[in-house]
Amino acid sequence: MAKIAQVSSKYIIHATIQIDGVVDRPDVIGAIFGQTEGLLGEDLELRELQKSGRIGRIEVDSETKGGKTKGQITIPSSLDKAETAIIGAALEVIQRIGPCNAKIEVNNIEDIRISKRKQVIDRAKQLLKNLVDGVMPDSQELSDEVAHSVRMMEVISYGKDKLAAGPMVDESDEIIVVEGRADVLTLLKYGFKNAIAVGGTGIPQTVADLCRKKTTTVFVDGDRGGDLIVKELMGTTEIDFVTKAPDGKEVEELTKKEIHKALRAKVSIEQVHLEESDGSKSSHKSHNNKRSSSRDSNSNRSSNSRSSSPSRSSKPAPSRSLNDEDKKTFNQMLEDLIGTRGAYLLDREKNILGKIPVSELIPTIKSLNNAVFAVVFDGTVDEDLLASAEKSNVHFVIGMGSEVKASGRTKILTPEDFK
């Protein structure tokens, strides 16, 4: 008897069987052939369909427990959709197998071509990834990759607050307090291993305690957010020196030369207090430390510089607080993405800029040049994504879970935050 193999079929009928008694596999197959005989006419007679190879081998996988038999029935078919559905429906008319009551229920009819197509797509993705990974990188890419890996390995989670820090924070007599994880990475890149991030304007107790024990230099961005962090540290703990990035620049954007120049020109905390008491609006940067003999002319020059400069220091820092409507919006987007391996990129008005695959998320964030306000994606936040988001000024990263804790300007949200 010619029989069609499962690999040659277009569809597979999947059914479950429940029998109030003990029967064997041949009893089930016999009942299927016997009780459907003559039911569907000559063209759909199961025995004839098997002989012609249009119905494959009927498989029965059953087990007996407690005097009852349960199992699965699979029937491959090369008939068309309608004929295959009729064969599946015919199985459900069987009510007895041998002397026992029985019930057969068709769960679904599987389209083999869809399964094969998915297998082809998955394999193609794997082959493409192998091809891309196998391309010979240039010397600069190799250097950047090695340097990045070393820096990532050196960043530690310090104290009970799990703050991003360099590996020498404990051993060094001096520390550099910066704003976020990306700043710690930048300093590590240029050999400074004693930096620690505060992670915003709320000063963690870990940093406050560390500042009291060690000589502390506060190194912040050249914007209003940096000024707020300095004031917060001055009011909550003991610091020794203050320095800032140039107006409109962030620490993570500075070159090696600019970082060394800023640290060499740090201002003592006594001078900061003195300038505040004199009403000076100096930003305490290295190239602004020389004060004029006239307090009024210095104040006017500082005021004119601020009003004419297009830097971010003249603008209030965007709020990272969320209202109930924002949370509802983010939560709905997150639910929409479940199982898609996709990501939404949002602007400051929470409008969707676009939807992209998660695999393209990091390079896309970098290419959009600080235009992304929030990211909602079907995946887990890791160190690479967090570092890229911080560097690109992304305010919120919303994912299904997180392997890291936010310590800078980027806030991480997961489903737990929306309950």
C-alpha positions as CSV (number, residue, x, y, z in Angstrom):
1,M,0.0,0.0,0.0
2,A,1.4,3.3,-1.0
3,K,1.6,5.8,1.8
4,I,2.5,9.4,1.8
5,A,5.4,10.5,4.1
6,Q,4.9,13.4,6.4
7,V,7.6,15.5,4.7
8,S,5.5,15.3,1.4
9,S,2.3,16.5,3.0
10,K,0.9,20.0,3.0
11,Y,-1.2,19.7,6.2
12,I,-1.2,17.7,9.4
13,I,-4.3,17.1,11.4
14,H,-3.6,17.1,15.2
15,A,-6.3,15.5,17.4
16,T,-6.6,14.3,21.0
17,I,-8.3,11.1,22.1
18,Q,-9.9,10.1,25.4
19,I,-11.1,6.6,26.0
20,D,-13.0,5.2,29.0
21,G,-11.1,2.0,29.0
22,V,-7.9,0.2,27.9
23,V,-7.3,-0.1,24.2
24,D,-4.3,-0.6,21.9
25,R,-3.1,1.5,19.0
26,P,-4.5,-1.0,16.3
27,D,-7.9,-0.6,18.0
28,V,-7.9,3.2,17.5
29,I,-6.7,3.0,13.9
30,G,-9.3,0.3,13.1
31,A,-12.0,2.4,14.6
32,I,-10.9,5.4,12.5
33,F,-11.1,3.4,9.2
34,G,-14.2,1.4,10.2
35,Q,-16.4,4.2,11.5
36,T,-15.7,6.7,8.7
37,E,-16.2,4.1,6.0
38,G,-18.9,5.2,3.6
39,L,-19.4,8.5,5.6
40,L,-17.8,10.9,3.1
41,G,-18.3,9.1,-0.2
42,E,-15.9,7.3,-2.5
43,D,-13.7,10.3,-3.2
44,L,-12.8,10.8,0.5
45,E,-12.7,7.2,1.6
46,L,-9.7,6.9,4.0
47,R,-8.4,3.6,2.7
48,E,-8.5,4.7,-0.9
49,L,-6.8,8.0,0.0
50,Q,-4.0,6.1,1.7
51,K,-3.6,3.8,-1.3
52,S,-3.3,6.8,-3.6
53,G,-0.8,8.5,-1.3
54,R,-3.1,11.5,-0.5
55,I,-3.4,10.6,3.2
56,G,-0.2,9.5,5.1
57,R,0.4,7.1,7.9
58,I,-2.0,7.6,10.8
59,E,0.1,8.0,14.0
60,V,-1.4,7.2,17.5
61,D,0.6,8.1,20.6
62,S,-1.3,6.9,23.7
63,E,-0.9,6.0,27.3
64,T,-3.1,4.2,29.8
65,K,-3.5,5.5,33.4
66,G,-6.1,4.6,36.0
67,G,-8.0,2.3,33.6
68,K,-8.4,5.1,31.0
69,T,-6.5,5.8,27.8
70,K,-5.4,9.2,26.5
71,G,-3.3,10.2,23.5
72,Q,-2.6,12.1,20.4
73,I,-3.5,11.4,16.7
74,T,-1.7,12.9,13.8
75,I,-2.7,12.4,10.2
76,P,-0.6,14.0,7.3
77,S,-2.6,15.1,4.3
78,S,-1.8,16.3,0.7
79,L,-5.5,17.1,0.1
80,D,-6.6,20.7,-0.3
81,K,-7.7,22.8,2.7
82,A,-11.4,22.0,2.5
83,E,-10.9,18.2,2.0
84,T,-8.4,18.1,4.9
85,A,-10.9,19.9,7.2
86,I,-13.6,17.4,6.2
87,I,-11.4,14.5,7.1
88,G,-10.6,16.2,10.5
89,A,-14.3,16.8,11.2
90,A,-15.1,13.1,10.4
91,L,-12.8,11.9,13.2
92,E,-15.0,13.6,15.7
93,V,-18.0,11.4,14.9
94,I,-16.2,8.4,16.4
95,Q,-17.8,7.7,19.8
96,R,-16.7,4.1,20.6
97,I,-13.5,2.2,20.2
98,G,-13.9,-1.4,20.9
99,P,-16.2,-1.8,23.8
100,C,-15.3,1.6,25.3
101,N,-16.8,5.0,25.0
102,A,-14.4,7.4,23.3
103,K,-14.1,11.1,22.4
104,I,-11.9,12.5,19.6
105,E,-11.3,16.3,19.3
106,V,-9.4,17.9,16.5
107,N,-7.1,20.6,18.0
108,N,-5.8,22.2,14.9
109,I,-4.7,21.6,11.3
110,E,-1.1,22.7,10.8
111,D,0.1,24.1,7.5
112,I,3.5,22.4,7.0
113,R,4.6,25.1,4.5
114,I,4.3,27.8,7.1
115,S,6.5,25.8,9.5
116,K,9.0,25.3,6.8
117,R,9.0,28.9,5.8
118,K,9.7,29.9,9.4
119,Q,12.5,27.4,9.6
120,V,14.0,28.9,6.4
121,I,13.7,32.5,7.8
122,D,15.4,31.5,11.1
123,R,18.2,29.7,9.3
124,A,18.7,32.6,6.9
125,K,19.0,35.0,9.9
126,Q,21.6,32.8,11.4
127,L,23.6,32.5,8.2
128,L,23.4,36.3,7.7
129,K,24.7,36.9,11.2
130,N,27.6,34.5,10.7
131,L,28.4,36.3,7.4
132,V,28.3,39.8,9.1
133,D,30.3,38.6,12.1
134,G,32.8,37.0,9.8
135,V,33.7,40.2,7.9
136,M,37.2,41.3,8.6
137,P,37.1,44.5,10.7
138,D,39.6,47.3,10.2
139,S,42.3,48.1,12.7
140,Q,40.3,51.0,14.3
141,E,37.2,48.8,14.8
142,L,39.4,46.1,16.5
143,S,41.0,48.7,18.8
144,D,37.6,50.3,19.7
145,E,36.0,46.9,20.4
146,V,38.9,45.8,22.6
147,A,39.0,49.1,24.5
148,H,35.3,49.1,25.0
149,S,35.3,45.6,26.3
150,V,38.1,46.4,28.8
151,R,36.3,49.5,30.0
152,M,33.0,47.6,30.5
153,M,34.8,45.0,32.5
154,E,36.4,47.6,34.7
155,V,33.1,49.4,35.6
156,I,31.9,48.0,39.0
157,S,28.7,48.4,41.0
158,Y,29.7,50.2,44.2
159,G,28.0,50.1,47.6
160,K,24.5,49.3,48.6
161,D,23.2,51.8,45.9
162,K,24.9,49.8,43.1
163,L,26.5,52.9,41.7
164,A,28.6,52.8,38.5
165,A,32.3,53.4,39.5
166,G,35.9,52.8,38.5
167,P,37.8,49.9,40.1
168,M,40.1,52.1,42.2
169,V,37.4,54.1,44.2
170,D,38.1,52.2,47.4
171,E,41.9,52.1,47.1
172,S,42.4,55.7,46.0
173,D,42.7,58.6,48.5
174,E,41.0,60.9,45.9
175,I,37.8,60.4,44.0
176,I,36.1,62.1,41.1
177,V,32.3,62.4,41.4
178,V,30.5,62.5,38.1
179,E,26.8,62.5,37.0
180,G,26.2,59.1,35.2
181,R,27.6,55.8,34.0
182,A,28.7,57.2,30.6
183,D,30.9,59.7,32.4
184,V,32.6,57.0,34.4
185,L,33.2,55.1,31.2
186,T,34.7,58.2,29.5
187,L,37.1,58.7,32.5
188,L,38.1,55.1,32.4
189,K,38.9,55.4,28.7
190,Y,41.5,58.0,29.6
191,G,43.0,56.3,32.6
192,F,41.0,57.7,35.5
193,K,39.8,54.7,37.6
194,N,38.6,56.5,40.7
195,A,35.4,58.0,39.4
196,I,31.9,57.3,40.8
197,A,28.5,58.4,39.5
198,V,25.8,60.0,41.6
199,G,23.0,59.2,39.1
200,G,21.0,62.4,39.2
201,T,20.4,65.3,41.6
202,G,19.3,63.0,44.5
203,I,22.7,62.3,46.2
204,P,23.0,58.6,47.3
205,Q,24.1,58.0,50.9
206,T,27.0,55.9,49.5
207,V,28.4,59.0,47.7
208,A,27.8,61.3,50.7
209,D,29.8,58.9,53.1
210,L,32.6,58.5,50.5
211,C,33.0,62.3,50.1
212,R,33.5,62.7,53.8
213,K,36.3,60.2,53.9
214,K,38.2,61.1,50.7
215,T,39.5,64.1,48.9
216,T,36.7,64.8,46.4
217,T,36.6,66.5,43.1
218,V,33.1,67.1,41.6
219,F,33.2,67.0,37.7
220,V,29.9,67.8,36.1
221,D,28.4,68.7,32.8
222,G,28.4,72.3,31.6
223,D,24.7,72.9,32.0
224,R,22.1,73.7,34.6
225,G,21.8,70.1,35.7
226,G,25.5,70.2,36.6
227,D,25.0,73.3,38.7
228,L,22.1,71.6,40.6
229,I,24.3,68.5,41.4
230,V,27.1,70.7,42.8
231,K,24.6,72.6,45.0
232,E,23.1,69.3,46.2
233,L,26.5,67.9,47.1
234,M,27.5,71.1,48.9
235,G,24.3,70.9,51.0
236,T,24.5,67.2,51.9
237,T,28.2,66.2,52.3
238,E,31.8,67.5,52.2
239,I,33.5,68.1,48.9
240,D,36.9,69.7,48.2
241,F,37.0,70.8,44.5
242,V,34.6,71.6,41.7
243,T,35.2,71.6,38.0
244,K,32.8,71.6,35.0
245,A,32.8,70.8,31.3
246,P,32.7,73.8,28.9
247,D,29.3,75.4,28.5
248,G,26.9,73.2,26.5
249,K,29.2,70.1,26.7
250,E,28.9,66.9,28.8
251,V,31.8,65.1,30.4
252,E,31.3,62.1,28.2
253,E,31.8,64.2,25.1
254,L,35.2,65.6,26.2
255,T,38.5,64.7,24.7
256,K,41.4,63.5,26.8
257,K,43.0,67.0,26.5
258,E,39.8,68.7,27.6
259,I,39.4,66.4,30.6
260,H,43.0,66.9,31.8
261,K,42.6,70.7,31.3
262,A,39.3,70.8,33.4
263,L,40.8,68.7,36.2
264,R,43.9,70.8,36.4
265,A,41.8,74.0,36.7
266,K,39.5,72.7,39.4
267,V,38.2,75.3,41.9
268,S,38.4,74.8,45.7
269,I,35.1,74.6,47.6
270,E,36.2,77.7,49.6
271,Q,36.4,79.7,46.4
272,V,33.0,78.5,45.3
273,H,31.5,79.6,48.6
274,L,33.2,83.0,48.3
275,E,31.9,83.6,44.8
276,E,28.4,82.7,45.9
277,S,28.6,85.1,48.8
278,D,29.8,87.9,46.4
279,G,26.8,87.2,44.1
280,S,29.0,85.9,41.2
281,K,27.3,83.9,38.5
282,S,30.6,82.3,37.4
283,S,30.2,78.6,36.3
284,H,33.6,77.7,38.0
285,K,35.1,76.4,34.8
286,S,38.8,76.4,34.3
287,H,39.0,79.3,31.8
288,N,36.6,81.4,33.9
289,N,38.5,81.2,37.2
290,K,40.3,84.6,36.8
291,R,38.0,87.2,38.3
292,S,38.1,90.8,37.2
293,S,38.9,93.6,39.6
294,S,35.4,95.0,39.3
295,R,32.6,92.7,40.6
296,D,30.0,94.6,38.5
297,S,31.9,94.2,35.2
298,N,32.4,90.5,35.9
299,S,28.7,90.0,36.6
300,N,27.7,91.8,33.5
301,R,30.2,89.8,31.3
302,S,28.9,86.6,32.8
303,S,25.3,87.7,32.2
304,N,26.0,88.7,28.6
305,S,27.8,85.4,27.9
306,R,24.8,83.4,29.1
307,S,22.2,85.4,27.2
308,S,24.1,85.2,23.9
309,S,25.2,81.6,24.2
310,P,23.0,79.0,22.4
311,S,24.2,76.3,24.9
312,R,21.9,74.1,26.9
313,S,22.9,75.8,30.1
314,S,20.3,78.6,29.3
315,K,17.5,76.0,29.2
316,P,15.9,74.2,32.1
317,A,16.7,70.5,32.2
318,P,13.8,68.4,30.8
319,S,11.7,66.7,33.5
320,R,12.0,63.0,34.0
321,S,8.9,62.7,36.1
322,L,5.9,60.7,34.7
323,N,2.2,61.3,35.2
324,D,-0.4,58.6,35.2
325,E,-1.2,59.3,31.5
326,D,2.5,58.8,30.5
327,K,2.7,55.6,32.4
328,K,-0.5,54.3,30.8
329,T,0.9,55.2,27.4
330,F,4.2,53.5,27.9
331,N,2.5,50.4,29.4
332,Q,0.1,50.1,26.4
333,M,3.0,50.4,24.0
334,L,5.0,47.7,25.9
335,E,2.0,45.3,25.8
336,D,1.6,45.9,22.0
337,L,5.2,44.9,21.5
338,I,5.1,41.6,23.5
339,G,6.5,38.8,21.3
340,T,7.4,41.1,18.4
341,R,11.1,41.7,19.2
342,G,10.4,45.2,18.1
343,A,11.1,48.7,19.5
344,Y,9.3,52.1,19.4
345,L,11.3,55.3,19.4
346,L,9.5,58.3,20.9
347,D,10.0,62.0,20.7
348,R,9.4,64.4,23.7
349,E,5.7,64.6,23.0
350,K,5.5,60.7,23.3
351,N,4.9,60.5,19.5
352,I,6.3,57.4,17.8
353,L,9.1,58.3,15.5
354,G,9.3,54.8,14.2
355,K,9.3,51.0,14.9
356,I,12.5,49.0,14.4
357,P,13.8,45.5,15.2
358,V,15.5,45.2,18.6
359,S,18.7,44.1,16.8
360,E,19.0,47.6,15.2
361,L,18.2,49.5,18.4
362,I,21.6,50.6,19.5
363,P,23.0,51.8,16.1
364,T,19.6,53.6,15.4
365,I,19.8,55.5,18.7
366,K,23.3,56.6,17.9
367,S,22.4,57.7,14.4
368,L,19.4,59.9,15.4
369,N,21.7,62.4,17.2
370,N,19.9,63.0,20.5
371,A,16.4,63.1,18.9
372,V,15.1,60.1,20.9
373,F,13.3,61.0,24.1
374,A,12.2,57.4,25.1
375,V,12.6,53.8,23.9
376,V,10.0,51.1,24.4
377,F,11.1,47.6,23.3
378,D,10.4,43.9,23.6
379,G,13.6,42.9,25.4
380,T,15.8,43.2,28.5
381,V,17.9,46.4,29.2
382,D,21.6,45.5,29.2
383,E,24.8,47.5,29.8
384,D,25.4,48.3,26.1
385,L,21.9,49.6,25.6
386,L,22.0,51.7,28.8
387,A,25.4,53.2,27.8
388,S,24.2,54.1,24.3
389,A,21.0,55.6,25.7
390,E,22.8,57.8,28.2
391,K,25.3,59.0,25.6
392,S,22.4,59.9,23.3
393,N,20.4,61.7,26.0
394,V,17.5,59.2,26.0
395,H,15.5,60.0,29.1
396,F,13.5,56.7,29.4
397,V,14.2,53.1,28.4
398,I,11.2,50.9,28.9
399,G,11.7,47.1,28.5
400,M,10.4,43.8,29.7
401,G,13.1,43.5,32.3
402,S,16.6,44.9,33.2
403,E,20.0,43.4,33.9
404,V,21.4,46.7,35.1
405,K,20.4,49.6,37.4
406,A,20.2,53.1,36.0
407,S,22.8,55.5,37.6
408,G,22.7,58.5,35.2
409,R,20.4,60.7,33.2
410,T,18.5,57.7,31.7
411,K,15.7,56.1,33.7
412,I,14.8,52.4,33.3
413,L,11.2,51.3,33.5
414,T,9.8,47.7,33.5
415,P,6.3,46.3,33.8
416,E,6.8,46.3,37.6
417,D,6.8,50.1,37.5
418,F,3.3,50.3,36.0
419,K,1.5,48.1,38.6
